[in-house]
Amino acid sequence: MTQGVLFIHSAPRALAPHIEWAAHGVLGVPARLRWEDQPAHRGLVRAELTWRGREDTGARLVSALRGMGDVRFEVTQEATSQADGARWSCTPDLGVHHAVTDRAGNTVLTEDHLRGCMERAGMDPQRMRHEIGVALGEPWDEDLEIYRYGSEGTPMRWLHRVG
């Protein structure tokens, strides 16, 4: 078993029940999200849901939500003794980015990832920086950053790790 968080950074209000139904379908329990106005964009809402489930739960949540074109979201999944952690980021324009994360939440690039970056970049150092940035998810982070910030009165989640 593992756990994680589903962050709906922005969605049209009309999609809120569909998002809850999709999460319920994956988690097997009703997903009652507390929807709030998204201060970065008028007419959109945001919500968070902490989840617990099998090691494929994060990927299944992403699969259930990725077809909802106007939704910006992220899913995080904590590492276990058997599996690395993960983070998925999704925007309407960029689609889904998946990154493996270590126990501290750092993105981990595999040897194959880096070799692919080197192959695509050739001898161009600027292109290499770009390729590594894409592998790390920088375009997704740039798109999502304005939606991640809470406004006054929005609950802030403090994460603690013991042990």
Order of alpha helices (4+ residues) and beta strands (2+ residues): beta-alpha-beta-beta-alpha-beta-beta-beta-beta-alpha-alpha-alpha
